[in-house]
Amino acid sequence: MPNFIPFHCATIGDAEVQEVSSVLRSGWLTTGERAHRFEEDYCSYSGASHALALNSGTAALHLALVALDIGPGDEVISTPLTFCATINAILHTGATPVLADVDEHGNIDPASITKRVTPRTRALLPVHLAGRVCDMDAIWRIAEAYKLHVVEDAAHAAGSSHHLRPLGAASVSRSQVTAFSFYATKNITTGEGGMATTNDPALAVRMRALALHGISKDAWNRYAQNGNWFYQVLEPGFKYNMSDIQAAIGIHQLKHIDEFAEARRRTAAAYTLAFRNLDELETPSMSAGIENSWHLYPLRLRLDQLQIDRAQFIEELRARGIGTSVHFIPIPMHPCYWNWPTLAAEHCPRAMTLYPRLVSLPLYPSLSEEQVERVIEAVEDVAVRNRRPTLVASGSSSR
Ligand SMILES: *Cc1c(COP(=O)(O)O)cnc(C)c1O
């Protein structure tokens, strides 16, 4: 379809293209000057004390949990409405993932967390779904009461703020680690990539070593201190470092982080304004202000008002040239997790009832006003044409 509006399209400028080609021409392709600059820039932007550029958001989550010594016998509480990476990162440490339920926004519900805490619980892993910041103050209170670590999955939330500061900021954050993703579809991108921020200097040192095989210094230091060839492996680490090719993109993407969030916020507001009076649709709450970078626009169908289900709704939009997605297929629905009683659907009834209603609409900075208008018209058309006929109360219709 020539005029198809895809669910996602990355916004890449000339500066990114030029920086990547100068990395390619420089002869130094792996972690180096640009990766370090990206980390420094991320610290300046976020107000976090330490930032570690990594090759994915998944790596950031796994590294955080390992560096916090979470492993077999430990439990980590997370959310059912997330990408599998969140839960897999817990499983790969040998710890047991435990599901709490979600609140009205689809974020982990603090009240439900408290019910799932056991003597084995070591950490909480909230996910800022769609860019909307979780109730972190309540989550930190629980963490402090039960002496738990907090690792934030901020894969959707680069550009979101909490108490007027970007996530991870030393002046606000009481989490041990905040993990960002720069995957191709995320708020800012390096193609593949991630960042772990922390305000704990010892944790920063441990994560940095673990991110590169457990080596005490990285290749860049060896190169920079020309002649210093000696290194030692302190513990078996991973290969999680970000290359300078990726960082070259990230440095320039980061300059646009607030502007991108603002563009998403404007489109989200236009969607909500258009849809909020349609009985067939429920719009996400707009109240969060800059606490939402609007990574996604999760529209909710009122299935009792429609004669079609979510799959048909998506198909009708596709037929009108609009790409959509669903965030997320709840964790209990994947066969991979069926052996884990702590991940069963019974622990998250609200997530399971929300799921069949969710449709994510196109939402990215390069969407034109005309494209936004086309999405709105298509969604309204599908909703109105498939409206469930109002039943006339029995008895009153007899002639
Ligand atoms: C994308 C995503 C991740 C993983 O990030 P990658 O950079 O793709 O590894 C983790 N959690 C959530 C909620 C995500 O959407």
The ligand as a Gaussian input file, in Angstrom:
#p B3LYP/6-31G(d) Opt

LIG

0 1
 C       12.493000      -2.940000      24.299000
 C       12.263000      -3.373000      25.697000
 C       13.250000      -4.003000      26.448000
 C       14.536000      -4.492000      25.866000
 O       15.294000      -3.545000      25.268000
 P       16.352000      -4.026000      24.109000
 O       17.176000      -2.807000      23.919000
 O       15.542000      -4.394000      22.920000
 O       17.118000      -5.162000      24.667000
 C       13.008000      -4.255000      27.777000
 N       11.841000      -3.949000      28.345000
 C       10.848000      -3.365000      27.655000
 C        9.574000      -3.023000      28.353000
 C       11.011000      -3.082000      26.306000
 O        9.996000      -2.547000      25.603000

